[in-house]
Amino acid sequence: MVNVAILGFGTVGSGVAEVIAKNNQQIARRVSNPIEVKYVLDVRDFPSSPFADKVIHDFSIIENDPEVDVVVETIGGAKIALDFTRRALLAGKSVVTSNKELVATHGYELMQIAKEKNVSYLYEASVGGGIPILKPIRTCLAANELSEITGILNGTTNYILTRMIRAGLSFEDALKEAQANGYAEQNPAADIEGHDACRKICILASLGFGRQVSPEQVPTEGITSITLADVDYARSAGMKIKLLGRAIRRESDNKVCAFVAPHLVSDESPLANVEGVFNAISVVGDAIGDVMFYGQGAGKLPTASAVVADVMDAAKHHCYLKNNSWEAGGDDVVYSVEEIRSRWYARLGDDAAVPGAKALHAAGAAKGESAWLTEEKLTPSEVKALLDGREVKSLYRVLE
Amino acid sequence: MVNVAILGFGTVGSGVAEVIAKNNQQIARRVSNPIEVKYVLDVRDFPSSPFADKVIHDFSIIENDPEVDVVVETIGGAKIALDFTRRALLAGKSVVTSNKELVATHGYELMQIAKEKNVSYLYEASVGGGIPILKPIRTCLAANELSEITGILNGTTNYILTRMIRAGLSFEDALKEAQANGYAEQNPAADIEGHDACRKICILASLGFGRQVSPEQVPTEGITSITLADVDYARSAGMKIKLLGRAIRRESDNKVCAFVAPHLVSDESPLANVEGVFNAISVVGDAIGDVMFYGQGAGKLPTASAVVADVMDAAKHHCYLKNNSWEAGGDDVVYSVEEIRSRWYARLGDDAAVPGAKALHAAGAAKGESAWLTEEKLTPSEVKALLDGREVKSLYRVLE
């Protein structure tokens, strides 16, 4: 018997309990020991839940119960979740989490504790919801030197952009629709300003390239300034606007550049056809070439599916998994986004020509505006110098 | 030190040696022991290869060398490869293979030997080349009951279909081009008649649903009868023709229906946008929903990447992996494709109406022909009854 304690009985936590109960036989066929939920920790009670009798309010019961093997942390944030995760690991329990903020900001520290105590700290559900991505990177692609990871990492923003592209909704209307459908929070800042995607690309970059990349090292731009004019101009060039998280390794010194920003993506790219709340992550390795992982990047059961798979892994390997962690971070881990060259899309508040750029034409273009695609790949300061003194309404990279 | 013997120094085998040598440091960071190629078994010599001094011609040297931990079988076929695999497992060595024919036909037997000898038999490279798919199914999706696996499993046929769709080449010309580019063999039967896709869907169905599904249980239709008229009619309906391998679990009795056939796929489906030699596999689970894995389904280094990842796994876990195998097959494993309902596309040698079907119109349609999409989902015998007595030139399912 593997006893699990779930911290936080919200959407994901209750989904974890549900998946363990519903697919019990399936799970038992695949691990030697049955998995059972022993405790659910929450500040609330859930009198009508089938797990009502497991609800407790005091973490020290879990911490001090030697029968608890695996702690599932689905509280979120980096405050109490950090404290409980530290204490659970120090008590010799493996911890499984869906908490991207905690992994992105304190991953290295928590992995070090796990290593010292010879237990697992597993976090598949923190990126891409249920999409298998972190374990495939650390196992199936383990023979590769990776060079780039690029993904549509946030379903809320991808839903909004899809509705702007497909239905011609304005950003504001698409956001309202997303909120009405439960795809966006009432305070949507973490999604639409790119912070959620930032945390996820930090985790992908840290695992894929081997050293902690932290949110403050990742320039992050959201989607709030994208207009329907931009959508139309992109369409006229055979492209779609997507919010991408990218992490690029520089061969010469192994430093990594990670950033989050809207990009124009060619309709021919598999990433352009990822619609609605779906996520997709493309990984490039020296042997494998380009592989892509696609699925629902959030949601109760998909995310719970990833958590439970990690619980099963923790149940099988009562030990620290070497290939599941990364080394300490530092200023020498990253290089500047200033060094990344791209072709650029620019929408300007005048219609004078841009040297070395192709004019775009869209049906609904506003008078006195113009939009351009540069022919050459330029650094951010080169493109800014090119546009110096002119009113720049939008400036986005093209994904090559 | 983990010593590896490579059986068969062809495209994949030499790629495996190359990846192990090139990414040695990367690999050593991820497994505790360095991995080294000790022997290469082939009937030929390779005097100019960096591995020339490892080439041997007698399998018993490998079989009897206690220092060999992992045997990589990249011979192909189910004759000598079967004999060597059996003997290697019986000698207590883990075996890693890219040989889809062997896994699809003798997988269960070989897994049983591996279990008895407490070693691994790993075969990630047998499906989807380098795309991580089998390990994610057996680990990351392990908390799910799967209901369907559908994939573009053969790069050669997908290349041919892509060239017919994109460049308007006839099947014959597209095949010749594929052969000229090295994407199709001089004898292309195994690809274009669907046998390669059949073996892969057998492996996916066996692993995903838990019992051996064998090629003779899988009705298989290739792409040789697809014409440009079909491509045009499909386009007029907003669809593309793709060769799909499908495995569908029936909830009521857990039986599986697996088959390979051309399908019309909506342009909106991620599968429709998988082009050229790329492969993609979509998996549906009760918790995860729909996830898709995409990448190069063949090729020297991508396939070698998957083999080496399995070697690293075998090196770490010197034991039989329970979740890596399936149970014995039998007639009670499968149910008939006759029970699978679909909408159907039919191209007919006359232009009389088809009751309950929508007429398609394509610019280059031949006189005296017509093409139809049924509105209702029908079984194969229902659609055949509907078309009884008429000349049926093409009859393909629509993927829903």
Interface residues (C-beta under 8 A of the other chain):
Chain A: G15 V19 I20 K22 N23 Q26 I27 R29 R30 V31 S32 E124 G130 I131 P132 K135 P136 R138 T139 C140 L141 A142 A143 N144 E145 G210 E268 P270 N273 V274 E275 G285 D286 A287 I288 G289 D290 V291 M292 F293 Y294 G295 Q296 G299 L301 P302 A304 S305 A306 V308 A309 V311 M312 D313 K322 N323
Chain B: G15 V19 I20 K22 N23 Q26 I27 R29 R30 V31 S32 E124 G130 I131 P132 K135 P136 R138 T139 C140 L141 A142 A143 N144 E145 G210 E268 P270 N273 V274 E275 G285 D286 A287 I288 G289 D290 V291 M292 F293 Y294 G295 Q296 G299 L301 P302 A304 S305 A306 V308 A309 V311 M312 D313 K322 N323
